[in-house]
């Protein structure tokens, strides 16, 4: 009698935990679809992600919306699958991959936004470029010389439209600056004194512990040293057209999904329409855009050119995002884009087809 009741008790315990386990799994998937909808994915997208999760051995599906590292596993899985299958240019897959990157980019930017922001002028780095606004006079250029706990020392502001003998002591000013990989800031302050610091004519500026944060950065940028080719854009033609001949050699300095910076010999000027061409994992990348600013080095006769990109085709944007998030293998050879085009001319997609797929 006792063995029978013991057997029944064991079965009931197993059924209880099995039922509880199934509820937990079911609950996890319900949360997964709810979180996914909040993140902006469609049911079709989430079904594709669910299938990917099965191959990634991620036990808690909701974790991908809480952890960048977990979400990165999903993106790596689809990229590896594409590389092995050769379906890199399927428009629907590229659109889906673009959605994954957009979400990954969004959570990365939110994370960086909180980690790099500042709130007090005591946190401004030495060497930071500044724009000084004096009401009724104009805008001046300056930089931080030294940052002390009780005041800030800045270089005496300069402007082509104001007299060099201008008196600064006691003036109320507004200071604007842009922090690299962060955002723009502005604060109001008062000039305490005119001094010499490190042998430079300078101003002592009162601190402010309430900085106002203005425009935030909209894209991730990484250092990217690579030889590329530069061409003038003929806007009567498709600016995304891949060139099969070498252009003017330049050296890329950084890259993002919204533009790039590169160094060329000689002096460049803003407003030019240019395009930069190079390769990433044997895929030719063409970035057309407009030069927004130029830093000319007279001593070396070189220009650091900052170019804002035109809207990029999905396949190009996805490949750049792969590089930004270090999802591409290291290249054994620095391939030239026109050489790749000659070898594999029929394998590259029509950007117009991909753009039409993206608009669906």
C-alpha positions in Angstrom: 0.0 0.0 0.0 2.8 2.4 1.0 4.7 1.9 -2.3 1.5 2.8 -4.3 0.9 6.0 -2.4 4.6 6.9 -2.7 4.5 6.3 -6.5 1.4 8.6 -6.8 3.1 11.3 -4.8 6.2 11.2 -7.0 4.0 11.5 -10.2 2.1 14.4 -8.7 5.3 16.2 -7.8 6.7 15.7 -11.3 3.5 16.9 -12.9 3.4 20.0 -10.7 7.0 21.0 -11.6 6.4 20.2 -15.3 3.3 22.3 -15.3 5.1 25.1 -13.5 8.0 24.9 -15.9 5.7 25.1 -18.9 4.0 28.2 -17.5 7.3 29.9 -17.0 8.4 29.1 -20.5 5.0 30.3 -21.9 5.2 33.4 -19.7 8.7 34.1 -21.0 7.5 34.0 -24.6 4.5 36.2 -23.8 6.9 38.7 -22.2 9.2 38.4 -25.2 6.5 39.3 -27.7 5.3 42.2 -25.5 8.8 43.6 -25.1 9.4 43.2 -28.8 6.3 45.1 -29.7 7.4 47.9 -27.3 10.8 47.9 -29.1 9.1 48.5 -32.4 9.3 45.1 -34.0 6.4 43.5 -35.9 5.1 40.0 -35.1 6.8 38.7 -38.3 10.1 40.2 -37.1 9.7 38.7 -33.6 8.9 35.3 -35.1 12.2 35.5 -37.1 14.1 36.5 -33.9 12.4 33.6 -32.0 13.8 31.1 -34.6 17.2 32.7 -34.2 17.1 32.4 -30.4 16.6 28.6 -30.8 19.9 28.4 -32.6 21.7 30.7 -30.1 20.9 28.6 -26.9 19.5 31.7 -25.2 17.2 30.2 -22.5 15.5 33.5 -21.5 14.2 35.2 -24.7 13.3 38.4 -22.8 17.0 38.9 -21.9 17.8 40.1 -25.4 15.8 43.3 -24.7 17.7 43.9 -21.4 21.2 43.0 -22.4 23.3 44.4 -25.3 25.6 41.3 -25.2 22.6 39.0 -25.6 21.1 41.0 -28.5 24.6 41.0 -30.1 24.5 37.2 -30.1 21.4 37.3 -32.2 22.9 39.8 -34.7 26.1 37.7 -35.0 24.0 34.6 -35.6 22.2 36.1 -38.6 25.4 37.6 -40.0 27.2 34.3 -39.8 24.2 32.6 -41.5 24.2 35.1 -44.3 27.9 34.7 -44.8 27.7 30.9 -45.0 24.5 30.9 -47.2 25.6 33.6 -49.6 22.2 35.3 -49.2 23.8 38.6 -48.1 21.9 40.7 -50.7 18.4 39.3 -50.2 16.3 42.6 -49.8 14.0 41.2 -47.1 16.9 39.9 -45.0 18.8 43.2 -45.3 15.7 45.1 -44.2 15.3 42.7 -41.2 19.0 43.1 -40.3 18.6 46.9 -40.6 15.8 46.8 -38.0 18.0 44.8 -35.6 20.9 47.3 -36.0 18.5 50.2 -35.5 17.4 48.7 -32.1 21.0 47.8 -31.1 22.2 51.2 -32.1 19.4 52.8 -30.0 20.2 50.9 -26.8 23.9 51.5 -27.3 23.3 55.2 -27.7 21.1 55.3 -24.6 23.7 53.5 -22.6 26.5 55.8 -23.8 24.3 58.8 -23.2 24.2 58.2 -19.5 27.8 57.2 -19.1 29.5 60.2 -20.8 27.3 63.2 -20.1 28.5 65.9 -17.7 26.6 68.4 -15.5 29.2 70.7 -14.1 31.8 73.0 -15.8 34.4 71.5 -13.5 34.2 68.3 -15.7 35.2 70.1 -18.9 38.6 68.8 -20.2 41.6 71.0 -20.8 41.9 71.8 -24.5 38.2 71.8 -25.1 37.2 74.2 -27.9 34.7 76.9 -26.9 32.5 79.4 -28.5 31.9 82.5 -26.4 28.8 84.7 -27.0 28.9 88.3 -25.7 25.5 89.9 -26.0 25.5 92.9 -28.4 29.1 92.1 -29.5 29.3 88.7 -31.2 30.7 85.2 -31.1 34.3 84.5 -30.2 36.5 81.4 -30.3 38.5 80.1 -27.3 39.6 77.0 -25.5 40.1 75.7 -22.0 43.6 76.3 -20.7 43.3 75.0 -17.1 40.3 73.8 -15.1 40.6 74.5 -11.3 38.1 73.6 -8.6 37.1 77.3 -8.1 37.4 78.7 -11.6 38.1 77.9 -15.3 40.9 79.5 -17.2 40.3 80.0 -20.9 42.3 81.5 -23.7 41.5 85.1 -24.5 38.6 84.9 -27.0 39.3 86.0 -30.5 37.0 87.2 -33.3 37.6 88.9 -36.7 34.8 91.4 -35.9 35.9 92.6 -32.4 38.9 94.8 -31.3 41.8 92.9 -29.7 41.9 95.5 -26.9 38.4 94.6 -25.7 38.0 94.6 -21.9 36.7 91.4 -20.5 36.7 91.8 -16.7 33.2 91.6 -15.2 31.4 90.7 -18.5 28.5 88.2 -18.5 29.0 85.6 -21.2 27.5 82.4 -22.6 29.8 79.5 -23.3 29.0 76.8 -25.9 31.0 73.7 -26.6 30.7 70.3 -28.2 32.0 67.2 -26.3 33.4 64.4 -28.5 31.1 61.4 -28.7 28.6 63.1 -26.4 26.6 66.3 -27.1 26.6 70.1 -27.1 26.5 72.1 -23.9 25.9 75.7 -22.9 26.1 77.7 -19.7 26.1 81.3 -18.5 29.0 82.7 -16.5 31.0 85.8 -15.5 34.6 86.8 -16.3 36.4 87.0 -12.9 39.7 88.4 -14.2 42.2 88.8 -17.1 45.4 86.9 -16.5 48.3 85.0 -18.1 48.2 81.2 -17.9 51.0 79.0 -19.3 52.3 82.2 -21.0 49.0 82.8 -22.8 46.7 85.8 -22.4 43.7 84.2 -20.6 40.5 84.8 -18.7 39.4 83.5 -15.3 35.8 82.3 -15.7 33.4 81.5 -12.8 32.1 77.9 -12.7 28.5 76.8 -13.3 27.1 73.5 -11.9 24.0 73.6 -14.1 25.1 72.9 -17.7 22.3 72.8 -20.3 22.7 69.9 -22.7 21.7 70.7 -26.2 21.9 68.6 -29.4 22.9 65.0 -28.8 25.0 63.0 -31.2 22.8 60.9 -33.5 25.3 58.3 -34.6 28.1 56.1 -33.4 31.5 56.8 -34.7 34.6 54.7 -34.6 38.3 55.3 -35.4 38.9 53.7 -38.8 42.3 54.0 -40.5 42.1 52.8 -44.1 43.1 53.9 -47.5 40.2 55.0 -49.7 39.5 56.8 -53.0 37.8 60.1 -53.4 35.6 61.4 -56.2 33.7 64.5 -57.1 29.9 63.8 -57.1 28.1 64.5 -60.3 24.5 65.1 -59.1 23.1 64.5 -62.6 24.0 60.8 -62.1 23.3 58.4 -59.3 25.7 59.4 -56.5 25.8 55.9 -55.2 27.2 54.5 -58.4 30.4 52.5 -57.8 33.5 53.7 -59.6 35.7 51.1 -61.3 38.8 53.3 -61.6 41.0 54.7 -58.9 40.3 58.2 -57.6 42.2 60.6 -55.5 43.8 58.7 -52.6 42.7 59.7 -49.1 43.1 58.2 -45.6 39.9 57.5 -43.7 40.1 58.6 -40.0 36.7 57.6 -38.7 33.4 56.3 -39.9 29.8 56.2 -38.8 26.4 55.4 -40.3 25.9 59.1 -41.1 29.3 60.1 -42.5 33.0 59.9 -42.2 36.2 61.9 -41.8 39.3 61.6 -44.0 42.7 63.3 -44.6 43.8 64.6 -48.0 46.8 66.6 -49.2 46.2 70.3 -49.8 43.4 72.6 -48.6 39.8 71.6 -49.0 36.7 73.7 -48.5 33.3 73.1 -47.0 30.2 72.6 -49.2 31.8 70.3 -51.7 29.9 67.2 -52.9 32.2 64.2 -52.7 32.0 60.5 -52.4 34.4 58.1 -50.7 34.9 54.5 -51.9 36.6 51.6 -50.1 35.9 48.0 -49.1 34.6 46.2 -46.0 35.0 42.4 -46.0 35.3 42.4 -49.8 32.1 44.5 -50.2 32.7 47.8 -52.0 31.3 50.7 -49.9 30.5 54.0 -51.5 29.6 57.0 -49.3 28.4 60.1 -51.1 27.9 63.3 -49.1 28.6 66.9 -48.4 31.7 68.4 -46.7 30.5 70.1 -43.5 33.8 71.2 -42.0 37.6 71.2 -42.8 40.5 71.4 -40.4 43.5 72.6 -42.4 47.0 71.9 -41.1 49.3 74.6 -42.7 52.5 72.9 -41.5 51.8 69.5 -43.2 49.6 71.0 -46.0 46.8 68.5 -45.2 43.1 68.8 -44.5 41.0 66.7 -42.2 37.6 66.7 -43.9 34.3 65.9 -42.1 31.7 64.7 -44.5 28.0 64.2 -43.8 26.7 61.3 -45.8 23.6 61.2 -48.0 21.0 58.6 -47.0 22.7 55.3 -47.7 21.3 52.1 -49.2 20.4 49.5 -46.6 23.2 47.0 -47.6 25.8 49.7 -47.3 24.5 51.0 -44.0 24.3 47.4 -42.6 27.9 46.7 -43.6 29.1 49.9 -41.9 27.2 49.0 -38.8 28.8 45.5 -38.9 32.2 47.3 -38.8 31.1 49.7 -36.0 30.1 46.8 -33.8 33.2 44.7 -34.7 31.1 42.0 -36.4 33.3 41.6 -39.5 36.4 39.4 -39.7 39.8 41.1 -39.8 40.8 41.6 -43.5 44.0 39.8 -44.5 44.5 42.1 -47.4 43.6 45.7 -48.0 41.4 45.1 -51.0 40.9 47.8 -53.5 37.2 48.4 -54.3 37.6 48.6 -58.1 39.6 45.4 -58.2 36.8 43.6 -56.4 34.3 45.1 -58.8 36.2 43.7 -61.8 36.4 40.2 -60.2 32.8 40.0 -58.9 30.9 42.5 -61.0 27.6 40.5 -61.1 27.4 39.7 -57.4 26.5 43.2 -56.1 22.9 44.4 -55.6 21.1 47.2 -57.2 20.8 49.8 -54.4 17.5 51.0 -55.8 15.9 47.5 -55.3 17.1 47.5 -51.7 15.7 51.0 -51.0 12.3 50.0 -52.5 12.3 47.0 -50.2 13.0 49.2 -47.2 10.0 51.4 -48.0 7.6 48.6 -48.0 
